[in-house]
Amino acid sequence: MQFEQRLFGRAIAVLERSQASVAPTAFMHDLAYLYSLNGQHAEAAQTYVRMLEGEPRQQQFVRQRLQRFTEQPEAVNTTVTVFEEAVRAKPLERPIRELLGWLYAEQGEYSKALDATRAIDRLEGEQGQALYQFAERAQSAGAFDQAAAAYAEILTRYPDSPAAPEALAGRGILLQLWADADTISADSAQARYRRALGAYDQFLTRYP
């Protein structure tokens, strides 16, 4: 293991020197990969942030690379910190915000993921569309509280937006699924079934 780390360190040193003489954006894919192999998680995450700043279309590639980080608590915690700092420094960089929200969700931090999505929705003027997509993902993951909060925000803040009909129907589906999954009490489940029926009725009244 120590021998491999020495090799990784040498390879990183070569690429860093080459990058300094060629261009600041050269060899970033290779450097980020080597940093992660060498346990330099902060350097890897910082390199991925730089890649996104230079080319937002690399978001899916970066996400695939970061996927392996989510299986390592130290790596993902460090990566989240780096992305949080990047968002504070450049709040308008949407790919960085989206990946931060994804990292939160991968950790089960759906409240933080909702906050990140809420910021994207407002900054990008999406009229609830980003919130609706988040709600669907949270609902599928069983994060019912956060999904309900996202639907409620759409219906309160953007009642006439294109996302509103989907949110109203989605809220009914959510409440029904939530009732189906309720393990607390029959009364609690029945209350959610009634609210689901109310949401469906409201949807049909508004959008016959």
BANULO-43999 format. One record per residue (C-alpha): residue number from 1; x, y, z. Coordinates in steps of 0.05 Angstrom, whole numbers. Last residue first. Layout:
N
{i: NUM c1: X c2: Y c3: Z}
...
***
This chain:
208
{i: 208 c1: -1222 c2: 375 c3: -296}
{i: 207 c1: -1159 c2: 413 c3: -273}
{i: 206 c1: -1178 c2: 455 c3: -213}
{i: 205 c1: -1233 c2: 410 c3: -188}
{i: 204 c1: -1196 c2: 346 c3: -206}
{i: 203 c1: -1134 c2: 369 c3: -168}
{i: 202 c1: -1174 c2: 391 c3: -108}
{i: 201 c1: -1208 c2: 323 c3: -106}
{i: 200 c1: -1140 c2: 288 c3: -112}
{i: 199 c1: -1112 c2: 330 c3: -55}
{i: 198 c1: -1173 c2: 316 c3: -11}
{i: 197 c1: -1167 c2: 242 c3: -25}
{i: 196 c1: -1094 c2: 245 c3: -3}
{i: 195 c1: -1113 c2: 283 c3: 60}
{i: 194 c1: -1163 c2: 229 c3: 77}
{i: 193 c1: -1111 c2: 175 c3: 65}
{i: 192 c1: -1063 c2: 214 c3: 109}
{i: 191 c1: -1113 c2: 215 c3: 166}
{i: 190 c1: -1125 c2: 141 c3: 157}
{i: 189 c1: -1050 c2: 127 c3: 164}
{i: 188 c1: -1046 c2: 167 c3: 228}
{i: 187 c1: -1107 c2: 132 c3: 257}
{i: 186 c1: -1078 c2: 64 c3: 240}
{i: 185 c1: -1016 c2: 80 c3: 280}
{i: 184 c1: -941 c2: 88 c3: 274}
{i: 183 c1: -921 c2: 41 c3: 217}
{i: 182 c1: -943 c2: 87 c3: 160}
{i: 181 c1: -918 c2: 61 c3: 94}
{i: 180 c1: -986 c2: 58 c3: 60}
{i: 179 c1: -1004 c2: 126 c3: 90}
{i: 178 c1: -940 c2: 156 c3: 62}
{i: 177 c1: -954 c2: 125 c3: -6}
{i: 176 c1: -1024 c2: 157 c3: -5}
{i: 175 c1: -997 c2: 223 c3: 19}
{i: 174 c1: -944 c2: 223 c3: -36}
{i: 173 c1: -995 c2: 206 c3: -90}
{i: 172 c1: -1039 c2: 263 c3: -68}
{i: 171 c1: -980 c2: 311 c3: -65}
{i: 170 c1: -959 c2: 290 c3: -135}
{i: 169 c1: -1027 c2: 309 c3: -162}
{i: 168 c1: -1020 c2: 379 c3: -133}
{i: 167 c1: -946 c2: 383 c3: -152}
{i: 166 c1: -961 c2: 362 c3: -224}
{i: 165 c1: -1015 c2: 415 c3: -230}
{i: 164 c1: -968 c2: 468 c3: -199}
{i: 163 c1: -906 c2: 455 c3: -242}
{i: 162 c1: -933 c2: 496 c3: -301}
{i: 161 c1: -937 c2: 556 c3: -254}
{i: 160 c1: -1001 c2: 586 c3: -228}
{i: 159 c1: -994 c2: 567 c3: -154}
{i: 158 c1: -919 c2: 584 c3: -153}
{i: 157 c1: -903 c2: 603 c3: -81}
{i: 156 c1: -956 c2: 565 c3: -43}
{i: 155 c1: -966 c2: 505 c3: -89}
{i: 154 c1: -892 c2: 498 c3: -104}
{i: 153 c1: -874 c2: 506 c3: -30}
{i: 152 c1: -924 c2: 453 c3: -10}
{i: 151 c1: -896 c2: 403 c3: -60}
{i: 150 c1: -826 c2: 415 c3: -34}
{i: 149 c1: -848 c2: 408 c3: 39}
{i: 148 c1: -884 c2: 343 c3: 23}
{i: 147 c1: -821 c2: 315 c3: -10}
{i: 146 c1: -781 c2: 335 c3: 51}
{i: 145 c1: -828 c2: 300 c3: 99}
{i: 144 c1: -835 c2: 239 c3: 55}
{i: 143 c1: -761 c2: 222 c3: 49}
{i: 142 c1: -779 c2: 151 c3: 27}
{i: 141 c1: -726 c2: 150 c3: -28}
{i: 140 c1: -779 c2: 151 c3: -83}
{i: 139 c1: -812 c2: 211 c3: -48}
{i: 138 c1: -745 c2: 248 c3: -44}
{i: 137 c1: -733 c2: 237 c3: -119}
{i: 136 c1: -804 c2: 260 c3: -137}
{i: 135 c1: -799 c2: 320 c3: -91}
{i: 134 c1: -732 c2: 340 c3: -121}
{i: 133 c1: -761 c2: 341 c3: -191}
{i: 132 c1: -818 c2: 384 c3: -166}
{i: 131 c1: -771 c2: 431 c3: -131}
{i: 130 c1: -731 c2: 440 c3: -195}
{i: 129 c1: -795 c2: 457 c3: -232}
{i: 128 c1: -821 c2: 505 c3: -179}
{i: 127 c1: -822 c2: 569 c3: -219}
{i: 126 c1: -753 c2: 556 c3: -250}
{i: 125 c1: -727 c2: 626 c3: -239}
{i: 124 c1: -655 c2: 602 c3: -239}
{i: 123 c1: -637 c2: 634 c3: -173}
{i: 122 c1: -703 c2: 614 c3: -141}
{i: 121 c1: -703 c2: 541 c3: -163}
{i: 120 c1: -629 c2: 533 c3: -150}
{i: 119 c1: -637 c2: 560 c3: -79}
{i: 118 c1: -696 c2: 513 c3: -65}
{i: 117 c1: -655 c2: 455 c3: -91}
{i: 116 c1: -599 c2: 468 c3: -42}
{i: 115 c1: -648 c2: 476 c3: 15}
{i: 114 c1: -682 c2: 411 c3: -5}
{i: 113 c1: -615 c2: 375 c3: -5}
{i: 112 c1: -602 c2: 401 c3: 65}
{i: 111 c1: -669 c2: 373 c3: 88}
{i: 110 c1: -655 c2: 309 c3: 49}
{i: 109 c1: -590 c2: 293 c3: 86}
{i: 108 c1: -592 c2: 218 c3: 69}
{i: 107 c1: -518 c2: 219 c3: 53}
{i: 106 c1: -533 c2: 209 c3: -21}
{i: 105 c1: -584 c2: 265 c3: -15}
{i: 104 c1: -531 c2: 314 c3: 11}
{i: 103 c1: -485 c2: 294 c3: -45}
{i: 102 c1: -540 c2: 306 c3: -96}
{i: 101 c1: -553 c2: 375 c3: -67}
{i: 100 c1: -479 c2: 390 c3: -72}
{i: 99 c1: -479 c2: 365 c3: -144}
{i: 98 c1: -536 c2: 412 c3: -161}
{i: 97 c1: -502 c2: 471 c3: -129}
{i: 96 c1: -437 c2: 457 c3: -167}
{i: 95 c1: -475 c2: 450 c3: -233}
{i: 94 c1: -512 c2: 515 c3: -219}
{i: 93 c1: -453 c2: 562 c3: -210}
{i: 92 c1: -489 c2: 625 c3: -188}
{i: 91 c1: -467 c2: 620 c3: -115}
{i: 90 c1: -393 c2: 625 c3: -131}
{i: 89 c1: -353 c2: 631 c3: -66}
{i: 88 c1: -408 c2: 604 c3: -21}
{i: 87 c1: -423 c2: 548 c3: -71}
{i: 86 c1: -348 c2: 530 c3: -74}
{i: 85 c1: -343 c2: 527 c3: 2}
{i: 84 c1: -403 c2: 480 c3: 4}
{i: 83 c1: -371 c2: 438 c3: -51}
{i: 82 c1: -306 c2: 431 c3: -12}
{i: 81 c1: -343 c2: 413 c3: 52}
{i: 80 c1: -385 c2: 361 c3: 16}
{i: 79 c1: -322 c2: 330 c3: -14}
{i: 78 c1: -290 c2: 325 c3: 55}
{i: 77 c1: -351 c2: 290 c3: 83}
{i: 76 c1: -355 c2: 245 c3: 22}
{i: 75 c1: -283 c2: 223 c3: 28}
{i: 74 c1: -284 c2: 211 c3: 103}
{i: 73 c1: -349 c2: 171 c3: 99}
{i: 72 c1: -327 c2: 127 c3: 40}
{i: 71 c1: -383 c2: 98 c3: -2}
{i: 70 c1: -404 c2: 168 c3: -26}
{i: 69 c1: -334 c2: 177 c3: -55}
{i: 68 c1: -347 c2: 123 c3: -107}
{i: 67 c1: -403 c2: 165 c3: -136}
{i: 66 c1: -358 c2: 225 c3: -142}
{i: 65 c1: -330 c2: 200 c3: -209}
{i: 64 c1: -400 c2: 189 c3: -237}
{i: 63 c1: -421 c2: 258 c3: -213}
{i: 62 c1: -360 c2: 289 c3: -246}
{i: 61 c1: -379 c2: 256 c3: -312}
{i: 60 c1: -451 c2: 280 c3: -306}
{i: 59 c1: -429 c2: 351 c3: -291}
{i: 58 c1: -379 c2: 355 c3: -348}
{i: 57 c1: -426 c2: 400 c3: -387}
{i: 56 c1: -409 c2: 456 c3: -337}
{i: 55 c1: -340 c2: 465 c3: -370}
{i: 54 c1: -291 c2: 512 c3: -336}
{i: 53 c1: -326 c2: 519 c3: -270}
{i: 52 c1: -344 c2: 446 c3: -271}
{i: 51 c1: -271 c2: 425 c3: -280}
{i: 50 c1: -250 c2: 472 c3: -224}
{i: 49 c1: -300 c2: 439 c3: -178}
{i: 48 c1: -273 c2: 371 c3: -198}
{i: 47 c1: -203 c2: 394 c3: -180}
{i: 46 c1: -226 c2: 419 c3: -113}
{i: 45 c1: -259 c2: 351 c3: -99}
{i: 44 c1: -194 c2: 314 c3: -116}
{i: 43 c1: -152 c2: 361 c3: -74}
{i: 42 c1: -199 c2: 352 c3: -15}
{i: 41 c1: -199 c2: 276 c3: -23}
{i: 40 c1: -125 c2: 266 c3: -24}
{i: 39 c1: -130 c2: 192 c3: -8}
{i: 38 c1: -80 c2: 173 c3: -61}
{i: 37 c1: -132 c2: 141 c3: -106}
{i: 36 c1: -174 c2: 204 c3: -100}
{i: 35 c1: -115 c2: 249 c3: -119}
{i: 34 c1: -99 c2: 203 c3: -177}
{i: 33 c1: -169 c2: 210 c3: -206}
{i: 32 c1: -170 c2: 285 c3: -197}
{i: 31 c1: -102 c2: 291 c3: -229}
{i: 30 c1: -121 c2: 249 c3: -289}
{i: 29 c1: -184 c2: 288 c3: -304}
{i: 28 c1: -148 c2: 354 c3: -291}
{i: 27 c1: -91 c2: 340 c3: -340}
{i: 26 c1: -89 c2: 411 c3: -366}
{i: 25 c1: -134 c2: 465 c3: -338}
{i: 24 c1: -78 c2: 509 c3: -309}
{i: 23 c1: -40 c2: 505 c3: -375}
{i: 22 c1: 25 c2: 475 c3: -401}
{i: 21 c1: 82 c2: 491 c3: -352}
{i: 20 c1: 42 c2: 488 c3: -288}
{i: 19 c1: 3 c2: 428 c3: -313}
{i: 18 c1: 67 c2: 391 c3: -328}
{i: 17 c1: 93 c2: 404 c3: -257}
{i: 16 c1: 26 c2: 381 c3: -228}
{i: 15 c1: 26 c2: 320 c3: -273}
{i: 14 c1: 96 c2: 298 c3: -251}
{i: 13 c1: 80 c2: 310 c3: -178}
{i: 12 c1: 16 c2: 270 c3: -184}
{i: 11 c1: 53 c2: 211 c3: -216}
{i: 10 c1: 104 c2: 213 c3: -160}
{i: 9 c1: 51 c2: 214 c3: -106}
{i: 8 c1: 13 c2: 156 c3: -139}
{i: 7 c1: 78 c2: 116 c3: -140}
{i: 6 c1: 91 c2: 132 c3: -67}
{i: 5 c1: 19 c2: 112 c3: -51}
{i: 4 c1: 29 c2: 46 c3: -87}
{i: 3 c1: 92 c2: 31 c3: -47}
{i: 2 c1: 56 c2: 48 c3: 18}
{i: 1 c1: 0 c2: 0 c3: 0}
***
